[in-house]
């Protein structure tokens, strides 16, 4: 499994997250330029993102490479849900950690 703190100790405290949706498994995200059979699952993406923001402040984010397919709505919803998750993690990252001053 992944370590609790996946980023190196000397990694910058303030981070910008750019998430390319073609890294997700193509069953979740067929609506992209390069669908990836065997890409990461929703739970894997959530786990990785949650661990990457631990002890960091998210100063910005984006979700890229969505190429909507007319009539296919689950990929659009997946991108929206991913954006919502990242926004929540960014907001949470701005709260002082336990034992830190605000």
BELRAKA-V785041 format. One record per run of one state. SS is the DSSP state (2 for helix, 1 for strand, 0 for the rest). FROM is the first residue (numbers start at 0). TO is the last residue. If there is no record, write none. Layout:
SS;FROM;TO + SS;FROM;TO
This chain:
0;0;12 + 1;13;19 + 2;20;22 + 1;23;24 + 0;25;30 + 1;31;31 + 0;32;34 + 1;35;35 + 0;36;38 + 1;39;39 + 0;40;40 + 2;41;52 + 0;53;55 + 1;56;63 + 0;64;64 + 1;65;65 + 0;66;72 + 2;73;92 + 0;93;101
